[in-house]
Amino acid sequence: MATMVTSTRPPAIKKGAGTGPGLPGPNGNGSKRGGSFRDPESHANRYRIGMWVALASVTMMFTSLSSAYIVRANTANDWVSLPMPRVLIVSTILILASSVTLELARRKLKASLTKAYTQWVVITVALGGAFLVSQLFAWQQLKAWGLYLASNPHSSFFYLLTGAHAVHLLGGLLGLSWLWLRSRSVTHEAAVLSKRRASTDAVTIYWHFMDALWIYLFLLLFLWR
């Protein structure tokens, strides 16, 4: 009687079958490098969350400085109110205009108008740089009036708060410059464009925050007390 032999060899897997890494799933969508299909919007969400976490620390720092300012203004006998340098009005107009131009840039990128996007980013950088120059003029004007960092508590807080804001705004200018450099490379890849939009959204959030922070500091320094 012939002996029946059962093969233990696994059946061959046809190329392209299954749902393993790098293979098409039931819905026909493949995934690269063994990862799952990722929605392009997830890039924007991660960038936004990271930016808001960073801004939370900035908010805490300026909240602490503002609290110290308010307590000192209400308790100091040597408090002397500063005259407002008129150039600060120009500063305020410049930073407000820069928020408008950056928002226009973001919308142009969303509409895939890369050239217009680049132009508005460059204009925003110019306005941000002009804001910092106007701050220097304001400090020079105070020095011309004989008001220095250690002249009185109000002048000390003025230099401290506006200087801290200027440093953070300089960080925003570096972010804008990075966006401009990236915009010079023309691409039609969906993944690259998605990351570019996400990074632009994050920098825009940061810049709008710096805008709102300046308005707050301006009102605090010259309308409080």
TORTOR-803281 format. One record per atom (N, C-alpha, C): residue number from 1; residue in one letter; atom name; x, y, z. Coordinates in nm, 2 decimals, decimal comma. Example, Ala and Ser with C-alpha at 12.3 -4.5 7.8 and 13.67 -1.06 7.14 Angstrom:
<rs>
  num  residu  atome      xx      yy      zz
    1       A      N    1,32   -0,57    0,78
    1       A     CA    1,23   -0,45    0,78
    1       A      C    1,32   -0,33    0,78
    2       S      N    1,28   -0,22    0,71
    2       S     CA    1,37   -0,11    0,71
    2       S      C    1,29    0,00    0,79
</rs>
This chain:
<rs>
  num  residu  atome      xx      yy      zz
    1       M      N    0,09   -0,12    0,00
    1       M     CA    0,00    0,00    0,00
    1       M      C    0,09    0,12    0,00
    2       A      N    0,06    0,22   -0,08
    2       A     CA    0,14    0,34   -0,09
    2       A      C    0,11    0,43    0,03
    3       T      N    0,22    0,49    0,07
    3       T     CA    0,21    0,58    0,19
    3       T      C    0,19    0,72    0,14
    4       M      N    0,08    0,78    0,20
    4       M     CA    0,05    0,92    0,16
    4       M      C    0,14    1,02    0,24
    5       V      N    0,21    1,10    0,17
    5       V     CA    0,31    1,20    0,24
    5       V      C    0,24    1,34    0,23
    6       T      N    0,23    1,40    0,35
    6       T     CA    0,17    1,53    0,36
    6       T      C    0,28    1,63    0,37
    7       S      N    0,28    1,73    0,28
    7       S     CA    0,39    1,83    0,27
    7       S      C    0,36    1,94    0,38
    8       T      N    0,46    1,97    0,45
    8       T     CA    0,46    2,08    0,55
    8       T      C    0,51    2,21    0,50
    9       R      N    0,54    2,21    0,38
    9       R     CA    0,59    2,33    0,31
    9       R      C    0,48    2,44    0,30
   10       P      N    0,50    2,56    0,35
   10       P     CA    0,39    2,66    0,35
   10       P      C    0,36    2,70    0,20
   11       P      N    0,24    2,73    0,18
   11       P     CA    0,20    2,77    0,04
   11       P      C    0,27    2,90    0,00
   12       A      N    0,30    2,91   -0,12
   12       A     CA    0,37    3,03   -0,17
   12       A      C    0,28    3,15   -0,17
   13       I      N    0,33    3,26   -0,14
   13       I     CA    0,26    3,39   -0,13
   13       I      C    0,28    3,46   -0,26
   14       K      N    0,17    3,49   -0,32
   14       K     CA    0,18    3,56   -0,45
   14       K      C    0,23    3,71   -0,42
   15       K      N    0,31    3,76   -0,52
   15       K     CA    0,36    3,89   -0,51
   15       K      C    0,24    3,99   -0,52
   16       G      N    0,24    4,08   -0,42
   16       G     CA    0,13    4,19   -0,42
   16       G      C    0,02    4,15   -0,33
   17       A      N    0,01    4,03   -0,28
   17       A     CA   -0,10    3,99   -0,19
   17       A      C   -0,07    4,02   -0,05
   18       G      N   -0,18    4,04    0,03
   18       G     CA   -0,17    4,06    0,17
   18       G      C   -0,17    4,21    0,20
   19       T      N   -0,16    4,24    0,33
   19       T     CA   -0,17    4,38    0,38
   19       T      C   -0,05    4,41    0,46
   20       G      N    0,06    4,35    0,44
   20       G     CA    0,18    4,38    0,52
   20       G      C    0,24    4,51    0,48
   21       P      N    0,36    4,54    0,55
   21       P     CA    0,42    4,67    0,52
   21       P      C    0,46    4,68    0,38
   22       G      N    0,43    4,79    0,32
   22       G     CA    0,47    4,82    0,18
   22       G      C    0,38    4,75    0,08
   23       L      N    0,27    4,68    0,12
   23       L     CA    0,18    4,61    0,03
   23       L      C    0,05    4,67    0,04
   24       P      N   -0,02    4,67   -0,08
   24       P     CA   -0,15    4,73   -0,08
   24       P      C   -0,25    4,66    0,01
   25       G      N   -0,33    4,74    0,08
   25       G     CA   -0,43    4,68    0,17
   25       G      C   -0,56    4,66    0,10
   26       P      N   -0,67    4,63    0,17
   26       P     CA   -0,80    4,60    0,11
   26       P      C   -0,85    4,72    0,03
   27       N      N   -0,82    4,84    0,07
   27       N     CA   -0,87    4,95    0,00
   27       N      C   -0,78    5,00   -0,12
   28       G      N   -0,67    4,92   -0,14
   28       G     CA   -0,58    4,95   -0,25
   28       G      C   -0,48    5,06   -0,23
   29       N      N   -0,48    5,11   -0,10
   29       N     CA   -0,38    5,22   -0,07
   29       N      C   -0,26    5,15   -0,01
   30       G      N   -0,14    5,18   -0,07
   30       G     CA   -0,02    5,12   -0,02
   30       G      C    0,04    5,22    0,09
   31       S      N    0,14    5,17    0,16
   31       S     CA    0,21    5,25    0,26
   31       S      C    0,36    5,23    0,24
   32       K      N    0,43    5,34    0,24
   32       K     CA    0,58    5,34    0,22
   32       K      C    0,65    5,31    0,35
   33       R      N    0,76    5,24    0,34
   33       R     CA    0,86    5,22    0,45
   33       R      C    0,79    5,15    0,56
   34       G      N    0,69    5,07    0,54
   34       G     CA    0,63    4,99    0,64
   34       G      C    0,53    5,07    0,73
   35       G      N    0,51    5,20    0,70
   35       G     CA    0,42    5,28    0,79
   35       G      C    0,28    5,28    0,73
   36       S      N    0,19    5,33    0,81
   36       S     CA    0,05    5,33    0,76
   36       S      C    0,03    5,46    0,68
   37       F      N   -0,08    5,46    0,61
   37       F     CA   -0,11    5,58    0,52
   37       F      C   -0,14    5,69    0,62
   38       R      N   -0,07    5,81    0,59
   38       R     CA   -0,09    5,92    0,68
   38       R      C   -0,16    6,04    0,61
   39       D      N   -0,25    6,09    0,67
   39       D     CA   -0,33    6,20    0,62
   39       D      C   -0,24    6,32    0,62
   40       P      N   -0,23    6,40    0,50
   40       P     CA   -0,14    6,52    0,50
   40       P      C   -0,18    6,62    0,61
   41       E      N   -0,30    6,62    0,65
   41       E     CA   -0,34    6,71    0,75
   41       E      C   -0,28    6,69    0,89
   42       S      N   -0,23    6,56    0,90
   42       S     CA   -0,16    6,53    1,03
   42       S      C   -0,03    6,61    1,05
   43       H      N    0,03    6,64    0,94
   43       H     CA    0,16    6,73    0,95
   43       H      C    0,12    6,86    1,01
   44       A      N    0,01    6,92    0,96
   44       A     CA   -0,03    7,05    1,01
   44       A      C   -0,06    7,05    1,16
   45       N      N   -0,14    6,94    1,19
   45       N     CA   -0,18    6,92    1,33
   45       N      C   -0,06    6,91    1,43
   46       R      N    0,04    6,83    1,39
   46       R     CA    0,16    6,82    1,47
   46       R      C    0,24    6,95    1,48
   47       Y      N    0,25    7,02    1,37
   47       Y     CA    0,32    7,15    1,37
   47       Y      C    0,25    7,25    1,46
   48       R      N    0,12    7,25    1,45
   48       R     CA    0,04    7,35    1,53
   48       R      C    0,05    7,32    1,68
   49       I      N    0,04    7,19    1,71
   49       I     CA    0,05    7,15    1,85
   49       I      C    0,18    7,19    1,91
   50       G      N    0,29    7,15    1,83
   50       G     CA    0,42    7,19    1,88
   50       G      C    0,44    7,34    1,90
   51       M      N    0,38    7,42    1,81
   51       M     CA    0,40    7,56    1,82
   51       M      C    0,32    7,62    1,94
   52       W      N    0,20    7,56    1,97
   52       W     CA    0,13    7,61    2,08
   52       W      C    0,19    7,57    2,21
   53       V      N    0,26    7,46    2,22
   53       V     CA    0,33    7,42    2,34
   53       V      C    0,45    7,51    2,36
   54       A      N    0,52    7,55    2,25
   54       A     CA    0,63    7,65    2,27
   54       A      C    0,58    7,78    2,31
   55       L      N    0,47    7,82    2,26
   55       L     CA    0,41    7,96    2,29
   55       L      C    0,36    7,96    2,44
   56       A      N    0,32    7,84    2,49
   56       A     CA    0,28    7,84    2,63
   56       A      C    0,39    7,88    2,72
   57       S      N    0,51    7,83    2,69
   57       S     CA    0,63    7,87    2,77
   57       S      C    0,66    8,02    2,76
   58       V      N    0,64    8,07    2,64
   58       V     CA    0,66    8,22    2,62
   58       V      C    0,56    8,30    2,70
   59       T      N    0,43    8,25    2,70
   59       T     CA    0,33    8,32    2,77
   59       T      C    0,35    8,32    2,92
   60       M      N    0,40    8,21    2,97
   60       M     CA    0,43    8,20    3,12
   60       M      C    0,54    8,30    3,15
   61       M      N    0,64    8,32    3,06
   61       M     CA    0,75    8,41    3,09
   61       M      C    0,70    8,55    3,10
   62       F      N    0,63    8,59    2,99
   62       F     CA    0,58    8,73    2,99
   62       F      C    0,47    8,75    3,10
   63       T      N    0,40    8,65    3,14
   63       T     CA    0,30    8,67    3,25
   63       T      C    0,37    8,70    3,38
   64       S      N    0,49    8,63    3,40
   64       S     CA    0,57    8,65    3,52
   64       S      C    0,62    8,80    3,52
   65       L      N    0,68    8,84    3,40
   65       L     CA    0,73    8,97    3,39
   65       L      C    0,62    9,08    3,41
   66       S      N    0,50    9,05    3,35
   66       S     CA    0,39    9,15    3,37
   66       S      C    0,35    9,16    3,51
   67       S      N    0,34    9,04    3,58
   67       S     CA    0,30    9,05    3,72
   67       S      C    0,40    9,13    3,80
   68       A      N    0,53    9,11    3,78
   68       A     CA    0,63    9,18    3,85
   68       A      C    0,62    9,33    3,82
   69       Y      N    0,59    9,37    3,69
   69       Y     CA    0,57    9,51    3,65
   69       Y      C    0,45    9,57    3,73
   70       I      N    0,34    9,50    3,73
   70       I     CA    0,22    9,56    3,80
   70       I      C    0,24    9,58    3,95
   71       V      N    0,30    9,48    4,01
   71       V     CA    0,33    9,49    4,16
   71       V      C    0,43    9,60    4,18
   72       R      N    0,53    9,61    4,10
   72       R     CA    0,63    9,72    4,12
   72       R      C    0,57    9,86    4,10
   73       A      N    0,48    9,87    4,00
   73       A     CA    0,42   10,00    3,97
   73       A      C    0,33   10,04    4,08
   74       N      N    0,27    9,95    4,15
   74       N     CA    0,17    9,99    4,25
   74       N      C    0,24   10,01    4,39
   75       T      N    0,36    9,97    4,40
   75       T     CA    0,43    9,98    4,53
   75       T      C    0,55   10,07    4,54
   76       A      N    0,60   10,10    4,42
   76       A     CA    0,73   10,17    4,42
   76       A      C    0,70   10,32    4,44
   77       N      N    0,79   10,38    4,53
   77       N     CA    0,78   10,53    4,55
   77       N      C    0,86   10,60    4,45
   78       D      N    0,96   10,53    4,39
   78       D     CA    1,05   10,60    4,29
   78       D      C    1,00   10,58    4,15
   79       W      N    0,88   10,54    4,13
   79       W     CA    0,83   10,51    4,00
   79       W      C    0,81   10,65    3,92
   80       V      N    0,87   10,66    3,80
   80       V     CA    0,85   10,78    3,72
   80       V      C    0,80   10,73    3,58
   81       S      N    0,68   10,78    3,55
   81       S     CA    0,63   10,73    3,42
   81       S      C    0,71   10,78    3,30
   82       L      N    0,73   10,70    3,20
   82       L     CA    0,81   10,73    3,08
   82       L      C    0,72   10,81    2,98
   83       P      N    0,78   10,91    2,92
   83       P     CA    0,71   10,96    2,80
   83       P      C    0,72   10,86    2,69
   84       M      N    0,61   10,86    2,61
   84       M     CA    0,61   10,75    2,50
   84       M      C    0,68   10,81    2,38
   85       P      N    0,79   10,74    2,33
   85       P     CA    0,85   10,77    2,20
   85       P      C    0,75   10,76    2,09
   86       R      N    0,74   10,86    2,01
   86       R     CA    0,64   10,86    1,90
   86       R      C    0,67   10,75    1,80
   87       V      N    0,79   10,71    1,79
   87       V     CA    0,82   10,60    1,69
   87       V      C    0,76   10,47    1,72
   88       L      N    0,71   10,45    1,85
   88       L     CA    0,64   10,33    1,88
   88       L      C    0,51   10,32    1,81
   89       I      N    0,45   10,43    1,78
   89       I     CA    0,33   10,42    1,70
   89       I      C    0,36   10,36    1,56
   90       V      N    0,47   10,40    1,50
   90       V     CA    0,52   10,34    1,38
   90       V      C    0,54   10,19    1,39
   91       S      N    0,61   10,16    1,51
   91       S     CA    0,63   10,02    1,53
   91       S      C    0,50    9,94    1,53
   92       T      N    0,40    9,99    1,60
   92       T     CA    0,27    9,92    1,61
   92       T      C    0,21    9,90    1,47
   93       I      N    0,22   10,00    1,39
   93       I     CA    0,16    9,99    1,25
   93       I      C    0,24    9,89    1,17
   94       L      N    0,37    9,89    1,18
   94       L     CA    0,45    9,79    1,11
   94       L      C    0,42    9,65    1,14
   95       I      N    0,41    9,62    1,27
   95       I     CA    0,39    9,48    1,31
   95       I      C    0,24    9,44    1,28
   96       L      N    0,15    9,53    1,28
   96       L     CA    0,01    9,49    1,24
   96       L      C    0,01    9,46    1,09
   97       A      N    0,08    9,55    1,02
   97       A     CA    0,08    9,52    0,87
   97       A      C    0,15    9,39    0,84
   98       S      N    0,25    9,36    0,91
   98       S     CA    0,32    9,23    0,89
   98       S      C    0,24    9,11    0,91
   99       S      N    0,15    9,12    1,01
   99       S     CA    0,05    9,01    1,03
   99       S      C   -0,04    8,99    0,91
  100       V      N   -0,08    9,10    0,85
  100       V     CA   -0,17    9,10    0,74
  100       V      C   -0,10    9,04    0,62
  101       T      N    0,02    9,08    0,59
  101       T     CA    0,10    9,03    0,48
  101       T      C    0,13    8,88    0,49
  102       L      N    0,16    8,84    0,62
  102       L     CA    0,19    8,69    0,64
  102       L      C    0,06    8,61    0,62
  103       E      N   -0,05    8,66    0,66
  103       E     CA   -0,18    8,59    0,64
  103       E      C   -0,21    8,58    0,49
  104       L      N   -0,18    8,68    0,42
  104       L     CA   -0,20    8,68    0,27
  104       L      C   -0,10    8,57    0,21
  105       A      N    0,02    8,57    0,26
  105       A     CA    0,11    8,47    0,21
  105       A      C    0,06    8,33    0,24
  106       R      N    0,01    8,30    0,36
  106       R     CA   -0,04    8,17    0,39
  106       R      C   -0,15    8,13    0,30
  107       R      N   -0,24    8,22    0,27
  107       R     CA   -0,36    8,19    0,18
  107       R      C   -0,31    8,17    0,04
  108       K      N   -0,21    8,24   -0,01
  108       K     CA   -0,16    8,22   -0,14
  108       K      C   -0,10    8,08   -0,15
  109       L      N   -0,03    8,04   -0,05
  109       L     CA    0,03    7,90   -0,05
  109       L      C   -0,08    7,80   -0,06
  110       K      N   -0,18    7,82    0,02
  110       K     CA   -0,30    7,73    0,03
  110       K      C   -0,36    7,72   -0,11
  111       A      N   -0,36    7,83   -0,19
  111       A     CA   -0,41    7,83   -0,32
  111       A      C   -0,31    7,78   -0,43
  112       S      N   -0,19    7,74   -0,38
  112       S     CA   -0,09    7,69   -0,47
  112       S      C   -0,03    7,80   -0,56
  113       L      N   -0,03    7,92   -0,51
  113       L     CA    0,02    8,04   -0,58
  113       L      C    0,16    8,06   -0,52
  114       T      N    0,26    7,98   -0,56
  114       T     CA    0,39    7,98   -0,49
  114       T      C    0,46    8,12   -0,51
  115       K      N    0,46    8,17   -0,63
  115       K     CA    0,53    8,30   -0,65
  115       K      C    0,47    8,41   -0,57
  116       A      N    0,34    8,42   -0,56
  116       A     CA    0,28    8,53   -0,48
  116       A      C    0,31    8,50   -0,33
  117       Y      N    0,31    8,37   -0,29
  117       Y     CA    0,34    8,34   -0,15
  117       Y      C    0,48    8,39   -0,12
  118       T      N    0,58    8,36   -0,20
  118       T     CA    0,71    8,40   -0,18
  118       T      C    0,72    8,56   -0,17
  119       Q      N    0,65    8,63   -0,25
  119       Q     CA    0,66    8,77   -0,25
  119       Q      C    0,60    8,83   -0,11
  120       W      N    0,49    8,77   -0,07
  120       W     CA    0,43    8,82    0,06
  120       W      C    0,52    8,78    0,18
  121       V      N    0,59    8,67    0,17
  121       V     CA    0,68    8,63    0,28
  121       V      C    0,79    8,73    0,29
  122       V      N    0,85    8,77    0,17
  122       V     CA    0,96    8,87    0,17
  122       V      C    0,91    9,00    0,22
  123       I      N    0,79    9,04    0,19
  123       I     CA    0,74    9,17    0,24
  123       I      C    0,72    9,16    0,39
  124       T      N    0,68    9,05    0,44
  124       T     CA    0,66    9,03    0,59
  124       T      C    0,80    9,04    0,66
  125       V      N    0,90    8,98    0,60
  125       V     CA    1,04    8,98    0,66
  125       V      C    1,08    9,13    0,66
  126       A      N    1,06    9,20    0,56
  126       A     CA    1,10    9,35    0,55
  126       A      C    1,02    9,43    0,66
  127       L      N    0,90    9,40    0,68
  127       L     CA    0,82    9,47    0,78
  127       L      C    0,87    9,44    0,92
  128       G      N    0,90    9,31    0,94
  128       G     CA    0,95    9,27    1,07
  128       G      C    1,08    9,33    1,10
  129       G      N    1,17    9,33    1,00
  129       G     CA    1,30    9,40    1,02
  129       G      C    1,28    9,55    1,05
  130       A      N    1,19    9,61    0,98
  130       A     CA    1,16    9,76    1,01
  130       A      C    1,11    9,78    1,15
  131       F      N    1,03    9,68    1,20
  131       F     CA    0,98    9,69    1,34
  131       F      C    1,10    9,69    1,43
  132       L      N    1,19    9,60    1,41
  132       L     CA    1,31    9,60    1,50
  132       L      C    1,39    9,72    1,50
  133       V      N    1,41    9,78    1,38
  133       V     CA    1,48    9,91    1,36
  133       V      C    1,41   10,02    1,43
  134       S      N    1,28   10,02    1,43
  134       S     CA    1,20   10,12    1,49
  134       S      C    1,22   10,11    1,65
  135       Q      N    1,23    9,99    1,70
  135       Q     CA    1,25    9,97    1,84
  135       Q      C    1,39   10,03    1,88
  136       L      N    1,49   10,01    1,79
  136       L     CA    1,62   10,07    1,82
  136       L      C    1,61   10,22    1,83
  137       F      N    1,53   10,28    1,74
  137       F     CA    1,51   10,42    1,74
  137       F      C    1,44   10,47    1,87
  138       A      N    1,35   10,39    1,92
  138       A     CA    1,28   10,42    2,04
  138       A      C    1,38   10,42    2,16
  139       W      N    1,46   10,32    2,17
  139       W     CA    1,56   10,31    2,27
  139       W      C    1,66   10,43    2,26
  140       Q      N    1,70   10,46    2,14
  140       Q     CA    1,79   10,58    2,13
  140       Q      C    1,72   10,71    2,17
  141       Q      N    1,59   10,72    2,15
  141       Q     CA    1,52   10,84    2,19
  141       Q      C    1,52   10,85    2,34
  142       L      N    1,49   10,74    2,40
  142       L     CA    1,49   10,74    2,55
  142       L      C    1,63   10,77    2,61
  143       K      N    1,73   10,72    2,55
  143       K     CA    1,87   10,76    2,59
  143       K      C    1,89   10,91    2,57
  144       A      N    1,84   10,96    2,46
  144       A     CA    1,86   11,11    2,44
  144       A      C    1,79   11,19    2,54
  145       W      N    1,68   11,13    2,60
  145       W     CA    1,61   11,20    2,71
  145       W      C    1,68   11,17    2,85
  146       G      N    1,79   11,10    2,85
  146       G     CA    1,85   11,06    2,98
  146       G      C    1,79   10,95    3,05
  147       L      N    1,71   10,87    2,98
  147       L     CA    1,64   10,76    3,05
  147       L      C    1,71   10,62    3,01
  148       Y      N    1,78   10,56    3,10
  148       Y     CA    1,85   10,44    3,08
  148       Y      C    1,79   10,32    3,15
  149       L      N    1,85   10,21    3,14
  149       L     CA    1,80   10,09    3,20
  149       L      C    1,78   10,10    3,36
  150       A      N    1,87   10,17    3,42
  150       A     CA    1,87   10,18    3,57
  150       A      C    1,82   10,32    3,61
  151       S      N    1,76   10,40    3,52
  151       S     CA    1,72   10,53    3,56
  151       S      C    1,60   10,52    3,67
  152       N      N    1,50   10,44    3,64
  152       N     CA    1,39   10,42    3,74
  152       N      C    1,32   10,29    3,70
  153       P      N    1,23   10,24    3,79
  153       P     CA    1,17   10,11    3,76
  153       P      C    1,10   10,11    3,63
  154       H      N    1,03   10,21    3,59
  154       H     CA    0,95   10,21    3,47
  154       H      C    1,05   10,19    3,34
  155       S      N    1,16   10,27    3,34
  155       S     CA    1,25   10,25    3,23
  155       S      C    1,31   10,11    3,23
  156       S      N    1,34   10,06    3,35
  156       S     CA    1,40    9,92    3,36
  156       S      C    1,30    9,82    3,29
  157       F      N    1,18    9,83    3,33
  157       F     CA    1,08    9,74    3,27
  157       F      C    1,06    9,76    3,12
  158       F      N    1,07    9,88    3,08
  158       F     CA    1,05    9,91    2,94
  158       F      C    1,16    9,84    2,86
  159       Y      N    1,28    9,86    2,90
  159       Y     CA    1,39    9,80    2,82
  159       Y      C    1,39    9,65    2,83
  160       L      N    1,35    9,59    2,95
  160       L     CA    1,34    9,45    2,97
  160       L      C    1,23    9,39    2,88
  161       L      N    1,11    9,44    2,89
  161       L     CA    1,00    9,38    2,82
  161       L      C    1,01    9,40    2,67
  162       T      N    1,05    9,52    2,62
  162       T     CA    1,06    9,54    2,48
  162       T      C    1,18    9,46    2,42
  163       G      N    1,29    9,45    2,50
  163       G     CA    1,40    9,37    2,46
  163       G      C    1,37    9,22    2,45
  164       A      N    1,30    9,17    2,55
  164       A     CA    1,26    9,03    2,54
  164       A      C    1,17    9,00    2,42
  165       H      N    1,08    9,10    2,40
  165       H     CA    0,99    9,08    2,28
  165       H      C    1,07    9,08    2,15
  166       A      N    1,17    9,17    2,14
  166       A     CA    1,25    9,19    2,02
  166       A      C    1,33    9,06    1,99
  167       V      N    1,38    8,99    2,10
  167       V     CA    1,45    8,87    2,08
  167       V      C    1,36    8,76    2,03
  168       H      N    1,24    8,75    2,08
  168       H     CA    1,14    8,65    2,03
  168       H      C    1,10    8,68    1,89
  169       L      N    1,08    8,81    1,86
  169       L     CA    1,05    8,85    1,72
  169       L      C    1,16    8,81    1,62
  170       L      N    1,28    8,83    1,67
  170       L     CA    1,40    8,79    1,58
  170       L      C    1,39    8,64    1,55
  171       G      N    1,34    8,56    1,65
  171       G     CA    1,32    8,42    1,62
  171       G      C    1,22    8,40    1,51
  172       G      N    1,11    8,48    1,52
  172       G     CA    1,01    8,47    1,41
  172       G      C    1,07    8,51    1,28
  173       L      N    1,16    8,61    1,27
  173       L     CA    1,22    8,65    1,15
  173       L      C    1,30    8,53    1,09
  174       L      N    1,37    8,46    1,18
  174       L     CA    1,45    8,34    1,13
  174       L      C    1,36    8,24    1,07
  175       G      N    1,24    8,22    1,14
  175       G     CA    1,14    8,12    1,08
  175       G      C    1,09    8,17    0,95
  176       L      N    1,06    8,30    0,93
  176       L     CA    1,02    8,35    0,80
  176       L      C    1,13    8,33    0,69
  177       S      N    1,25    8,36    0,73
  177       S     CA    1,36    8,34    0,64
  177       S      C    1,37    8,20    0,59
  178       W      N    1,35    8,11    0,68
  178       W     CA    1,35    7,97    0,65
  178       W      C    1,24    7,93    0,55
  179       L      N    1,12    7,99    0,57
  179       L     CA    1,01    7,97    0,48
  179       L      C    1,05    8,02    0,34
  180       W      N    1,11    8,14    0,34
  180       W     CA    1,15    8,19    0,21
  180       W      C    1,25    8,11    0,14
  181       L      N    1,35    8,05    0,21
  181       L     CA    1,45    7,97    0,15
  181       L      C    1,39    7,84    0,09
  182       R      N    1,29    7,78    0,16
  182       R     CA    1,23    7,66    0,12
  182       R      C    1,14    7,69    0,00
  183       S      N    1,08    7,81   -0,01
  183       S     CA    0,99    7,84   -0,12
  183       S      C    1,07    7,86   -0,25
  184       R      N    1,20    7,87   -0,25
  184       R     CA    1,28    7,89   -0,37
  184       R      C    1,29    7,76   -0,44
  185       S      N    1,27    7,65   -0,38
  185       S     CA    1,28    7,52   -0,44
  185       S      C    1,14    7,48   -0,49
  186       V      N    1,13    7,47   -0,62
  186       V     CA    1,00    7,44   -0,68
  186       V      C    0,97    7,29   -0,67
  187       T      N    0,86    7,25   -0,63
  187       T     CA    0,82    7,11   -0,61
  187       T      C    0,68    7,09   -0,64
  188       H      N    0,64    6,97   -0,68
  188       H     CA    0,50    6,94   -0,70
  188       H      C    0,46    6,81   -0,62
  189       E      N    0,56    6,77   -0,54
  189       E     CA    0,53    6,65   -0,45
  189       E      C    0,43    6,68   -0,35
  190       A      N    0,33    6,60   -0,33
  190       A     CA    0,22    6,63   -0,24
  190       A      C    0,27    6,63   -0,09
  191       A      N    0,36    6,54   -0,06
  191       A     CA    0,41    6,53    0,08
  191       A      C    0,49    6,66    0,11
  192       V      N    0,58    6,70    0,02
  192       V     CA    0,66    6,82    0,04
  192       V      C    0,57    6,95    0,05
  193       L      N    0,47    6,96   -0,03
  193       L     CA    0,38    7,07   -0,03
  193       L      C    0,30    7,07    0,10
  194       S      N    0,26    6,95    0,15
  194       S     CA    0,19    6,94    0,28
  194       S      C    0,27    6,99    0,39
  195       K      N    0,40    6,95    0,40
  195       K     CA    0,49    6,99    0,51
  195       K      C    0,51    7,14    0,50
  196       R      N    0,52    7,20    0,37
  196       R     CA    0,55    7,34    0,36
  196       R      C    0,43    7,42    0,41
  197       R      N    0,31    7,37    0,38
  197       R     CA    0,19    7,44    0,43
  197       R      C    0,18    7,43    0,59
  198       A      N    0,22    7,32    0,64
  198       A     CA    0,22    7,30    0,78
  198       A      C    0,31    7,39    0,85
  199       S      N    0,44    7,40    0,80
  199       S     CA    0,54    7,48    0,86
  199       S      C    0,50    7,63    0,85
  200       T      N    0,43    7,67    0,74
  200       T     CA    0,39    7,80    0,72
  200       T      C    0,28    7,84    0,82
  201       D      N    0,19    7,74    0,85
  201       D     CA    0,08    7,76    0,95
  201       D      C    0,15    7,78    1,09
  202       A      N    0,25    7,70    1,12
  202       A     CA    0,31    7,72    1,25
  202       A      C    0,38    7,85    1,27
  203       V      N    0,45    7,89    1,17
  203       V     CA    0,52    8,02    1,17
  203       V      C    0,42    8,14    1,18
  204       T      N    0,31    8,12    1,11
  204       T     CA    0,21    8,23    1,11
  204       T      C    0,14    8,24    1,25
  205       I      N    0,12    8,13    1,31
  205       I     CA    0,07    8,13    1,45
  205       I      C    0,16    8,20    1,54
  206       Y      N    0,29    8,17    1,53
  206       Y     CA    0,39    8,24    1,61
  206       Y      C    0,40    8,39    1,59
  207       W      N    0,39    8,43    1,46
  207       W     CA    0,40    8,57    1,43
  207       W      C    0,28    8,65    1,47
  208       H      N    0,16    8,59    1,46
  208       H     CA    0,04    8,65    1,51
  208       H      C    0,05    8,67    1,66
  209       F      N    0,10    8,57    1,72
  209       F     CA    0,12    8,58    1,87
  209       F      C    0,21    8,69    1,91
  210       M      N    0,32    8,71    1,84
  210       M     CA    0,41    8,82    1,86
  210       M      C    0,35    8,95    1,84
  211       D      N    0,26    8,96    1,74
  211       D     CA    0,18    9,08    1,71
  211       D      C    0,09    9,11    1,83
  212       A      N    0,01    9,01    1,88
  212       A     CA   -0,08    9,04    1,99
  212       A      C    0,00    9,07    2,12
  213       L      N    0,12    9,00    2,13
  213       L     CA    0,20    9,03    2,25
  213       L      C    0,25    9,17    2,25
  214       W      N    0,29    9,23    2,14
  214       W     CA    0,33    9,37    2,13
  214       W      C    0,22    9,46    2,17
  215       I      N    0,10    9,44    2,12
  215       I     CA   -0,01    9,53    2,15
  215       I      C   -0,03    9,53    2,30
  216       Y      N   -0,03    9,41    2,36
  216       Y     CA   -0,04    9,40    2,51
  216       Y      C    0,06    9,47    2,58
  217       L      N    0,19    9,46    2,54
  217       L     CA    0,30    9,52    2,61
  217       L      C    0,29    9,68    2,59
  218       F      N    0,25    9,72    2,48
  218       F     CA    0,24    9,86    2,45
  218       F      C    0,13    9,92    2,55
  219       L      N    0,02    9,86    2,56
  219       L     CA   -0,09    9,91    2,65
  219       L      C   -0,04    9,90    2,79
  220       L      N    0,03    9,79    2,83
  220       L     CA    0,07    9,78    2,97
  220       L      C    0,17    9,88    3,01
  221       L      N    0,27    9,91    2,92
  221       L     CA    0,37   10,01    2,95
  221       L      C    0,33   10,15    2,96
  222       F      N    0,23   10,19    2,88
  222       F     CA    0,19   10,33    2,87
  222       F      C    0,05   10,36    2,91
  223       L      N   -0,03   10,26    2,94
  223       L     CA   -0,16   10,29    2,99
  223       L      C   -0,18   10,25    3,14
  224       W      N   -0,10   10,16    3,18
  224       W     CA   -0,11   10,11    3,32
  224       W      C   -0,05   10,22    3,41
  225       R      N   -0,12   10,26    3,52
  225       R     CA   -0,09   10,36    3,61
  225       R      C   -0,08   10,49    3,53
</rs>
